[in-house]
Amino acid sequence: MAGRFEAFVDVDAYFRFRLLAPDGAEVAVSGPYPDKAALAAGIAAVRECAATGLVTDLCPAGAVVRQVQVPAEDPAPAPAALRPDCEDQRVPAGGPTFILAKSPRGQGARPRWTAGAR
């Protein structure tokens, strides 16, 4: 199962999204967006760029890796009452702003131009 995006409204009334891992762990939280259309564009940009992103190793050579203690129990998700104005809706109330993908996108699209056309 792949991770998922959750759209929500923050305390300052801006739209944001969080990226959740398959196990429900929060991986990233977006910056603020003024409306749902901008939020959908931000999610689309993350979907496009995430798989092609380069990795820059800033770790010093010979760094010691520390052991991380795994908690015995997963924390319970926040009750719906604590999440402001968010429900598990697949399509926004005003109509589909974005469409969920049914399958992974291909590696590239055909160019919209040809070499000899002007």
C-alpha positions as CSV (number, residue, x, y, z in Angstrom):
1,M,0.0,0.0,0.0
2,A,1.3,3.5,-0.9
3,G,1.3,6.5,1.3
4,R,-1.5,9.0,1.2
5,F,-2.1,12.7,1.3
6,E,-4.5,14.3,3.9
7,A,-5.8,17.8,3.2
8,F,-6.7,19.9,6.2
9,V,-7.3,23.5,7.3
10,D,-4.8,24.8,9.9
11,V,-5.5,27.1,12.8
12,D,-4.7,30.2,10.7
13,A,-7.4,29.1,8.1
14,Y,-4.9,28.1,5.4
15,F,-5.2,24.9,3.5
16,R,-2.3,22.4,4.0
17,F,-1.6,18.7,3.3
18,R,0.3,16.1,5.2
19,L,2.0,13.1,3.6
20,L,1.4,9.9,5.5
21,A,3.4,6.7,5.2
22,P,1.6,3.4,4.7
23,D,1.7,2.7,8.4
24,G,0.1,6.1,9.1
25,A,3.3,7.9,10.3
26,E,3.4,11.6,9.3
27,V,6.3,12.0,6.7
28,A,5.8,15.7,5.7
29,V,3.6,18.7,6.2
30,S,3.1,21.2,3.4
31,G,3.3,25.0,3.6
32,P,0.1,27.1,3.6
33,Y,-2.1,27.4,0.5
34,P,-4.7,30.1,0.1
35,D,-7.4,27.9,-1.5
36,K,-8.1,24.3,-2.5
37,A,-7.0,24.8,-6.1
38,A,-3.6,25.8,-5.0
39,L,-3.5,22.9,-2.5
40,A,-4.4,20.4,-5.3
41,A,-1.6,21.9,-7.5
42,G,0.9,21.5,-4.6
43,I,-0.1,17.8,-4.1
44,A,0.3,17.3,-7.9
45,A,3.8,18.9,-7.8
46,V,4.9,16.6,-4.9
47,R,3.6,13.6,-6.8
48,E,5.5,14.6,-9.9
49,C,8.8,15.5,-8.2
50,A,9.0,13.0,-5.4
51,A,10.0,10.0,-7.5
52,T,12.6,12.0,-9.6
53,G,14.1,13.9,-6.7
54,L,17.9,13.7,-6.2
55,V,19.4,12.7,-2.9
56,T,22.2,14.8,-1.5
57,D,24.2,13.2,1.3
58,L,25.2,15.8,3.9
59,C,26.2,13.3,6.5
60,P,29.9,13.5,7.6
61,A,32.1,10.5,6.7
62,G,32.4,8.0,9.5
63,A,29.2,9.3,11.3
64,V,28.0,6.9,14.0
65,V,24.5,5.6,13.6
66,R,22.5,5.5,16.8
67,Q,20.0,2.8,17.6
68,V,16.4,4.1,17.7
69,Q,14.0,2.6,20.2
70,V,10.8,1.5,18.5
71,P,7.7,2.2,20.7
72,A,5.8,-0.9,21.9
73,E,2.5,0.5,20.7
74,D,1.5,2.8,17.8
75,P,0.0,6.0,19.1
76,A,-3.8,6.2,18.5
77,P,-4.8,8.6,15.7
78,A,-6.4,11.9,16.7
79,P,-10.1,11.6,17.2
80,A,-12.2,13.3,14.4
81,A,-13.3,15.9,16.9
82,L,-9.7,17.3,17.1
83,R,-9.3,17.5,13.4
84,P,-10.8,20.9,12.3
85,D,-13.5,20.5,9.5
86,C,-11.9,17.4,8.0
87,E,-13.6,14.2,7.2
88,D,-12.4,11.3,5.2
89,Q,-13.8,12.6,1.9
90,R,-12.3,11.5,-1.4
91,V,-13.9,14.3,-3.5
92,P,-14.2,17.9,-2.2
93,A,-17.8,19.2,-1.7
94,G,-17.4,21.8,-4.5
95,G,-16.6,19.2,-7.2
96,P,-13.5,17.3,-8.0
97,T,-10.5,19.6,-7.7
98,F,-8.1,16.7,-8.2
99,I,-8.5,13.1,-9.2
100,L,-7.0,10.2,-7.4
101,A,-4.6,8.1,-9.5
102,K,-5.7,4.6,-10.4
103,S,-2.2,3.4,-11.3
104,P,1.3,4.8,-11.2
105,R,2.1,7.3,-13.9
106,G,4.6,6.4,-16.6
107,Q,8.2,7.7,-16.6
108,G,7.6,10.3,-19.3
109,A,5.1,11.8,-21.7
110,R,5.5,12.3,-25.4
111,P,6.6,15.9,-26.2
112,R,3.9,18.2,-27.6
113,W,6.2,19.5,-30.3
114,T,8.0,18.0,-33.2
115,A,11.6,18.7,-34.3
116,G,10.7,20.2,-37.7
117,A,7.5,22.1,-36.7
118,R,7.4,25.8,-36.1
